[in-house]
Amino acid sequence: MPSEIRLKRIQDQIKRVITEILEGRVNDPRLASVYVTDVSVDRELDYANIYVSALGKEDQVEEILEGLENASGFMRFNLSQEVKLRAMPKLRFYWDDTPERADRIESLLEEIRKERAARGEDEFDIAEDVEEGLDDEGN
């Protein structure tokens, strides 16, 4: 089993190479604006969990994940050419909705700022208002 430092280095290499592959070597139009947000590799180096996202494509998640699964053999082969490991981990792709959630939180904060400015209040309890806004909308 690799040390924590080596595992982190492997994850960083896989993220860099997968990003390069997605940007220049994959010709699938479903993957045109996909980017890698994170990579985690298990301690035995059996699986690499790759988290991806694409701005404005939340409605095409299934298509994107299917395209990634179809291209996984190609990506795994290219990874093996650049990342030197005894055995290349199997690639598993997951949708990362963190960017959408961050945009949602940012829009809630902006809405609260506008409401407070309209009422002439200070910005001291924004966190409470954000929690209320998330609870009210079920997110």
N, C-alpha and C positions, 0 to 999 in steps of 0.2 A: 504494500500500500504506500502511496506517495505521501510525503509530508504536506502539511497545510500550504506551505509556500509553493511547493511544486504543483499542487492541485490548483492553486490560484493562477499560477503561470500557464498551466495547460488550459484552464478555462478562458483566460485572456487570449491565448493563441487561437483557440477554436472560435471565439467570438470575432476576432480580427479576420480570420480566413473565411469564415462563413459570410461575413459582411462583404468581403472582396468578391466572393463567388456570386452572391446575390446581385451585386452592382454590375458585374461585368461578364459573367460566364453563363448565367442561366437565361434562357430565351423565353421562358414562360411568361406571357403577358399578365397572368394573375399575380405574379410576384414582382411587378414593376416597381412599386413604391414600398415594399416591405423592408423593414430594418430590424436588426437584432437588438433587443433591449437588455438581455442578460443570458448567461450560459452557466449552468451548474452541472458538474460531473460528479457521479457518485464515487466513493472511495475506492471501489474495485475497478473503476474505469470501464464499466460495462455499458453505461448509458450516459449520454450527454443530453440534458434537457435544455432545449433552446427556446427562449421566450422571444416572440416577435410581435410587432405591431405595424400598423400602417395608418397614417393620418387620413381621416375621411373615409375609411373602408370598413367601418364596424359592421355594415350590412353584408359584407363579403367574407366574413371570418371563415366559414366552412370551405369556401372555394380556395382561399389562401392556404389554409392548413392542408387541404387535399393536394394543392400544387406543390407544397413543401414536401409532403410525403412522397409524391411522385418523383421529385428531384433528389430525395435523400440519398439514394445510391450514388448518384453523380457527385453530390456534395461530399459524401463520405470518402469516395475515391480521391477527390481533389484534396480533401483534408489530409488523407494519408500521405500524400505527396509532400505536404508542407509541414505537418506536425508529426514529429518522429515519436511514435509510441509503438510498443510491441504489438498491441492489438487496438484497432480504432474502435472507440465506443459506438454503439448504435445511437442514431439520432432520433430524438423524440421532440416534436414541436408543440408548443403551447401558445395560445393567444395571451398577450399581456395587455390588460385593459388599464394599466396605470396611467398612460398618457391621457386617455379619455377622462379618467377619474380626476386627474390633476386639472384638466381644463374645466371640469364641472365645479370643482372646489374654487378655482380662480374666478369663475363667473359668479358663484355665490358670494364670494368676498367683494367683488365689484358691485354687485347688487346691493349688498349691505352698506357699502361706502356711499353709494348714491342715496339710499334711503336716509342714512344718518346726516348726510350733507343737506338734504332737503328739510330735515327736521332741525338742523343746526346743532346736532349732538357731536360729542367727541368720539374718537375711535378707541375706546378702552376695553370694550367687551365683545370684540368681533368673534372670538372663539365660541362664545355661548350662542351668538346669533347663527353661526355656521352650523353648530350642532343642531339647533332648532330647525334650521332650513333643511338639513339632511333628514332629520326625523320626520318632518312634515311631508316630505316627498317620497319617503320609503326607501331611500338609498343608504 
